[in-house]
């Protein structure tokens, strides 16, 4: 049996969606497979996002921004948009896909404490919302 796949979609795929991907894969390990992508990906994952994940003991190896086109071939079971801009420009998938919109503050360019607050907010709100949406 394959795991349900969750796509976390953001604009730059450098902060919120990256942290959400890692948190979902960690907190719901063996129950979901999380991916992330951006509608206009940045060149690299934000240093603050990487540091916030490391401080929580979470893996950051191999994280890199991906364009939505890089994951369009995947069998997506749930799309979660974490910013209003991504919600507005969310692509049409080859088959109908359930979606969930949960916006989070964009900490880009802010101090590390902002990234930590957003990381904790994602863990507190997004992980349970995905669990509920998929009936886990």
TITOR-302350 format. One record per residue: residue number from 1; residue in three letters; z negated, x negated, y of N, C-alpha, C in turn. Coordinates in Angstrom, 3 decimals, always signed. Each point is the difference from the previous one (the first is absolute). Layout:
N
resi  resn  n_up  n_east  n_north  ca_up  ca_east  ca_north  c_up  c_east  c_north
NUM  ALA  Z  X  Y  Z  X  Y  Z  X  Y
...
END
This chain:
136
resi  resn  n_up  n_east  n_north  ca_up  ca_east  ca_north  c_up  c_east  c_north
1  UNK  +0.000  -0.841  -1.173  +0.000  +0.841  +1.173  +0.000  -0.893  +1.245
2  UNK  +0.919  +0.278  +0.917  +0.042  -0.811  +1.209  -0.957  +0.562  +1.048
3  UNK  -0.472  -0.891  +0.833  -0.928  +0.393  +1.056  +0.763  +0.670  +1.130
4  UNK  -0.628  +0.970  +0.682  +0.653  +0.564  +1.178  +0.136  -1.078  +1.077
5  UNK  +1.130  +0.022  +0.689  +0.271  -0.989  +1.041  -0.209  +0.626  +1.367
6  UNK  -0.800  -0.688  +0.820  -0.296  +0.427  +1.362  +0.673  -0.981  +0.944
7  UNK  +0.797  +0.522  +0.930  +0.604  -0.836  +1.031  -0.740  +0.246  +1.304
8  UNK  -0.553  -1.072  +0.566  -0.664  +0.092  +1.303  +1.016  -0.487  +1.032
9  UNK  +0.330  +0.891  +0.923  +1.058  -0.272  +0.965  -0.563  -0.101  +1.418
10  UNK  +0.429  -1.031  +0.707  -0.423  -0.252  +1.376  +1.232  -0.482  +0.757
11  UNK  -0.159  -0.328  +1.243  +1.144  -0.503  +0.758  +0.253  -1.473  -0.328
12  UNK  -0.975  -0.863  +0.294  +0.200  -1.437  -0.150  -0.329  -0.575  -1.357
13  UNK  -0.722  +0.752  -0.837  -0.436  -0.473  -1.317  -0.689  -1.364  +0.104
14  UNK  -0.845  -0.139  +1.047  -0.676  -1.281  +0.183  -1.517  +0.131  +0.078
15  UNK  -0.530  +1.217  +0.131  -1.445  +0.184  +0.127  -0.501  +1.104  -0.934
16  UNK  +0.074  +1.230  +0.508  -0.607  +1.143  -0.691  +0.575  +0.241  -1.384
17  UNK  +1.313  +0.026  -0.108  +0.603  +0.296  -1.303  -0.261  -1.108  -1.013
18  UNK  -0.045  -1.245  +0.467  -0.309  -1.114  -0.902  -1.437  +0.113  -0.518
19  UNK  -0.937  +0.278  +0.915  -1.396  +0.144  -0.431  -0.148  +1.194  -0.937
20  UNK  +0.709  +1.094  +0.294  -0.075  +1.183  -0.854  +0.548  -0.292  -1.397
21  UNK  +1.105  -0.729  -0.077  +0.580  -0.364  -1.302  -1.022  -0.769  -0.842
22  UNK  -0.611  -1.008  +0.604  -0.971  -0.825  -0.724  -1.219  +0.830  -0.403
23  UNK  -0.519  +0.815  +0.918  -1.182  +0.813  -0.306  +0.281  +1.016  -1.108
24  UNK  +1.138  +0.663  +0.046  +0.340  +0.963  -1.059  +0.150  -0.690  -1.349
25  UNK  +0.701  -1.138  -0.001  +0.179  -0.714  -1.268  -1.325  -0.526  -0.547
26  UNK  -0.934  -0.314  +0.876  -1.308  -0.480  -0.440  -0.917  +1.154  -0.402
27  UNK  -0.192  +0.956  +0.911  -0.980  +1.066  -0.229  +0.451  +1.016  -1.051
28  UNK  +1.311  +0.149  -0.174  +0.526  +0.935  -1.004  +0.775  -0.761  -1.082
29  UNK  -0.450  -1.213  -0.281  +0.658  -0.845  -1.002  +0.092  +0.731  -1.333
30  UNK  +1.184  -0.058  -0.601  +0.222  +0.658  -1.286  +0.269  +1.483  +0.126
31  UNK  -0.042  +0.522  +1.224  +0.241  +1.434  +0.214  +1.211  +0.266  +0.882
32  UNK  +0.316  -0.943  +0.900  +1.189  +0.100  +0.848  +0.624  -1.379  +0.155
33  UNK  +1.237  +0.016  +0.438  +0.698  -1.220  +0.405  +0.398  +0.239  +1.447
34  UNK  -0.548  -0.797  +0.906  +0.287  +0.181  +1.419  +0.996  -1.050  +0.487
35  UNK  +0.895  +0.439  +0.853  +0.968  -0.851  +0.673  -0.106  +0.303  +1.488
36  UNK  +0.505  -0.885  +0.827  +0.059  +0.307  +1.421  +1.337  -0.467  +0.546
37  UNK  +0.397  +0.626  +1.110  +1.250  -0.368  +0.663  -0.078  +0.455  +1.443
38  UNK  +0.968  -0.458  +0.778  +0.053  +0.369  +1.402  +1.364  +0.503  +0.404
39  UNK  +0.019  +0.831  +1.021  +1.279  +0.488  +0.517  +0.665  -1.075  +0.867
40  UNK  -0.819  -0.881  +0.599  +0.492  -1.152  +0.767  -0.962  -1.160  -0.255
41  UNK  +0.096  -0.641  -1.166  -0.985  -1.011  -0.384  -0.053  -1.217  +0.927
42  UNK  -1.219  -0.483  +0.194  -0.257  -1.205  +0.777  +0.348  -1.225  -0.848
43  UNK  +0.069  -1.177  +0.615  +0.329  -1.213  -0.763  -1.071  -0.416  -1.002
44  UNK  -1.292  +0.315  +0.295  -1.056  -0.417  -0.925  -1.183  +0.957  +0.087
45  UNK  -0.853  -0.064  -1.006  -1.223  +0.804  -0.002  -0.942  -0.584  +1.047
46  UNK  -0.648  +0.859  +0.759  -0.917  -0.431  +1.058  -1.149  -0.819  -0.574
47  UNK  -0.326  -1.093  +0.676  -1.090  -0.868  -0.440  -1.313  +0.782  -0.115
48  UNK  -0.257  +0.917  +0.934  -1.223  +0.799  -0.037  -0.091  +0.872  -1.232
49  UNK  +1.139  +0.542  -0.429  +0.018  +0.828  -1.215  -0.319  -0.858  -1.226
50  UNK  +0.618  -1.170  -0.058  -0.255  -0.906  -1.130  -1.469  -0.415  -0.034
51  UNK  -0.549  -0.345  +1.155  -1.392  -0.445  +0.072  -0.960  +1.135  -0.366
52  UNK  +0.278  +1.217  +0.476  -0.859  +1.148  -0.320  -0.001  +0.271  -1.502
53  UNK  +1.148  -0.146  -0.643  +0.075  +0.196  -1.446  -0.779  -1.103  -0.727
54  UNK  +0.193  -1.237  +0.427  -0.703  -1.127  -0.638  -1.515  +0.145  +0.139
55  UNK  -0.459  +0.437  +1.175  -1.440  +0.169  +0.214  -0.597  +1.055  -0.927
56  UNK  +0.823  +0.933  -0.453  -0.458  +1.028  -0.940  +0.209  -0.438  -1.452
57  UNK  +0.433  -1.255  -0.188  +0.216  -0.510  -1.350  +1.255  +0.544  -0.656
58  UNK  +0.966  +0.422  +0.801  +1.231  +0.598  -0.524  +1.137  -1.017  +0.032
59  UNK  +0.947  +0.111  -0.930  +1.094  -0.962  -0.082  +1.036  +0.198  +1.105
60  UNK  +0.572  -1.104  +0.458  +1.043  +0.065  +1.026  +1.260  -0.754  -0.426
61  UNK  -0.040  -0.591  -1.162  +1.121  -0.795  -0.505  +1.276  +0.845  -0.067
62  UNK  +1.065  -0.533  +0.560  +1.311  +0.640  -0.107  +0.251  +1.161  +0.950
63  UNK  -0.947  +0.315  +0.871  +0.227  +1.107  +0.937  +1.049  -0.406  +1.029
64  UNK  +0.959  +0.876  +0.198  +1.025  -0.237  +1.014  +0.586  +1.347  +0.424
65  UNK  +0.384  +0.131  +1.265  +0.602  +1.246  +0.458  +1.312  +0.283  -0.727
66  UNK  +0.185  +1.279  -0.346  +1.200  +0.430  -0.706  +0.630  +1.165  +0.756
67  UNK  +1.302  +0.039  +0.009  +0.729  +1.116  +0.582  -0.007  +1.156  -0.996
68  UNK  +0.025  +1.206  +0.502  +0.012  +1.186  -0.852  +1.129  -0.060  -1.027
69  UNK  +1.128  -0.596  +0.367  +1.126  -0.088  -0.939  -0.355  -0.791  -1.255
70  UNK  -0.958  -0.918  +0.107  -0.390  -0.829  -1.145  -0.720  +0.793  -1.078
71  UNK  -0.511  +1.192  +0.335  -0.749  +0.787  -0.990  +0.640  +1.361  -0.295
72  UNK  +1.158  +0.276  +0.588  +0.643  +1.300  -0.184  +0.397  +0.265  -1.455
73  UNK  +0.206  -1.055  -0.787  +0.377  +0.176  -1.409  -1.201  +0.333  -0.890
74  UNK  -1.203  -0.145  +0.524  -1.219  +0.262  -0.772  -0.191  +1.507  -0.212
75  UNK  -0.637  +0.356  -1.093  -0.350  +1.403  -0.267  -1.317  +0.282  +0.718
76  UNK  +0.081  +0.481  +1.214  -1.173  +0.234  +0.839  -0.571  +1.386  -0.283
77  UNK  -1.312  +0.062  -0.245  -0.672  +1.277  -0.251  -0.674  +0.562  +1.238
78  UNK  -0.385  -0.887  +0.930  -0.681  +0.424  +1.212  +0.312  -0.994  +1.109
79  UNK  +0.413  +0.516  +1.167  +0.211  -0.835  +1.181  -1.131  +0.297  +0.966
80  UNK  -0.661  -1.060  +0.457  -1.065  +0.142  +0.980  +0.443  -0.719  +1.263
81  UNK  +0.142  +0.735  +1.095  +0.305  -0.626  +1.290  -1.327  -0.245  +0.710
82  UNK  -0.165  -1.217  +0.520  -1.267  -0.371  +0.641  +0.139  -0.202  +1.508
83  UNK  +1.168  +0.348  +0.541  +0.183  +0.001  +1.448  +0.965  +1.115  +0.359
84  UNK  -0.162  +0.542  +1.201  +0.829  +1.124  +0.426  +1.474  -0.367  +0.066
85  UNK  +0.296  -1.217  +0.422  +1.390  -0.430  +0.106  +0.684  +0.017  -1.366
86  UNK  -0.690  -0.484  -1.040  +0.579  +0.000  -1.346  +0.189  +1.422  -0.502
87  UNK  -0.922  +0.885  +0.351  +0.137  +1.396  -0.417  +1.273  +0.601  +0.583
88  UNK  +0.251  -0.283  +1.268  +1.181  +0.547  +0.673  +1.301  -0.575  -0.549
89  UNK  -0.028  -1.259  -0.447  +1.233  -0.627  -0.475  +0.013  -0.192  -1.513
90  UNK  -0.844  +0.730  -0.705  -0.067  -0.104  -1.455  +1.370  +0.335  -0.585
91  UNK  +0.515  -0.853  -0.865  +1.332  +0.232  -0.558  +0.008  +1.154  -0.990
92  UNK  +1.188  +0.444  -0.310  +0.176  +1.020  -1.030  +0.137  -0.743  -1.320
93  UNK  -0.822  +0.373  -0.963  +0.027  -0.655  -1.302  +1.008  +0.694  -0.913
94  UNK  +0.489  -0.722  -1.022  +1.001  +0.578  -0.897  -0.453  +1.301  -0.680
95  UNK  -1.300  +0.137  -0.230  -0.519  +1.244  -0.577  -1.192  +0.442  +0.842
96  UNK  -0.366  +1.268  -0.075  -1.149  +0.457  +0.789  -1.260  -0.801  -0.357
97  UNK  -0.738  -0.400  +1.023  -1.210  -0.798  -0.187  -1.123  +0.621  +0.821
98  UNK  -1.157  +0.129  -0.639  -1.169  +0.485  +0.744  -0.348  -1.012  +1.077
99  UNK  -0.493  +0.509  +1.124  -0.377  -0.918  +1.062  -1.336  +0.404  +0.601
100  UNK  -0.619  -0.987  +0.591  -1.308  +0.145  +0.607  +0.034  -0.838  +1.270
101  UNK  -0.495  +0.554  +1.097  -0.047  -0.758  +1.255  -1.455  -0.206  +0.389
102  UNK  -0.404  -1.263  +0.037  -1.359  -0.375  +0.384  +0.110  -1.157  +0.989
103  UNK  +0.017  +0.279  +1.296  +0.147  -1.094  +0.970  -1.279  -0.816  +0.161
104  UNK  +0.197  -1.283  +0.228  -1.095  -0.932  +0.249  +0.300  -0.786  +1.273
105  UNK  -1.054  -0.440  +0.674  +0.138  -0.826  +1.201  +0.790  -1.262  -0.344
106  UNK  +0.862  -0.429  +0.905  +0.758  -1.240  -0.184  -0.783  -1.156  +0.616
107  UNK  -0.541  -0.909  -0.829  -0.807  -1.102  +0.525  +0.818  -1.214  +0.433
108  UNK  +1.316  +0.085  -0.108  +0.850  -1.156  +0.311  -0.326  -0.573  +1.384
109  UNK  -0.242  -1.306  +0.050  -0.301  -0.681  +1.254  -1.445  +0.110  +0.443
110  UNK  -0.819  +0.673  -0.781  -1.413  +0.170  +0.343  -0.854  -0.996  -0.793
111  UNK  -1.293  -0.104  +0.329  -0.878  -0.927  -0.731  -0.174  +0.409  -1.469
112  UNK  -0.458  -0.945  -0.793  -0.202  +0.215  -1.431  -0.853  +1.232  -0.280
113  UNK  -0.986  +0.266  +0.833  -0.882  +1.156  -0.220  +0.797  +1.306  -0.067
114  UNK  +1.082  +0.110  +0.771  +0.844  +1.207  -0.036  +0.684  +0.141  -1.354
115  UNK  +0.481  -1.111  -0.537  +0.639  +0.035  -1.319  -1.010  +0.415  -1.069
116  UNK  -1.211  -0.510  +0.110  -1.052  +0.344  -0.960  -0.330  +1.488  +0.081
117  UNK  -0.095  +0.537  +1.216  -0.268  +1.439  +0.166  +1.119  +0.839  -0.609
118  UNK  +1.256  -0.401  +0.228  +1.140  +0.740  -0.555  +0.009  -0.124  -1.527
119  UNK  -0.269  -1.189  -0.511  -0.084  -0.193  -1.465  -1.025  +0.961  -0.593
120  UNK  -1.169  +0.063  +0.609  -1.063  +0.864  -0.520  +0.346  +1.479  +0.150
121  UNK  +0.701  +0.352  +1.072  +0.436  +1.374  +0.211  +1.034  +0.403  -1.055
122  UNK  +0.922  -0.910  -0.305  +0.997  +0.261  -1.041  -0.700  +0.234  -1.336
123  UNK  -0.959  -0.844  -0.299  -0.733  +0.139  -1.267  -0.765  +1.324  -0.044
124  UNK  -0.593  +0.394  +1.121  -0.818  +1.214  +0.043  +0.831  +1.284  -0.028
125  UNK  +1.184  -0.020  +0.610  +0.780  +1.240  +0.109  +1.240  +0.047  -0.883
126  UNK  +0.734  -1.112  -0.075  +1.272  +0.011  -0.728  -0.185  -0.007  -1.508
127  UNK  -0.879  -0.850  -0.494  -0.189  -0.081  -1.452  -0.401  +1.368  -0.576
128  UNK  -1.008  +0.685  +0.569  -0.342  +1.330  -0.525  +1.135  +1.028  +0.163
129  UNK  +0.764  -0.089  +1.096  +1.094  +0.943  +0.234  +1.098  -0.174  -1.059
130  UNK  +0.303  -1.241  -0.351  +1.000  -0.266  -1.045  -0.517  +0.458  -1.348
131  UNK  -1.278  -0.272  -0.265  -0.611  +0.433  -1.263  +0.131  +1.520  -0.132
132  UNK  -0.309  +0.727  +1.080  +0.074  +1.455  -0.017  +1.453  +0.490  -0.120
133  UNK  +0.914  -0.595  +0.766  +1.398  +0.425  -0.012  +0.636  -0.157  -1.375
134  UNK  -0.426  -1.024  -0.734  +0.563  -0.254  -1.335  -0.856  +0.567  -1.118
135  UNK  -1.099  +0.639  +0.345  -0.867  +0.588  -1.021  -0.648  -1.014  -0.903
136  UNK  -0.431  -1.123  +0.565  -0.614  -1.079  -0.807  -1.506  +0.153  -0.073
END
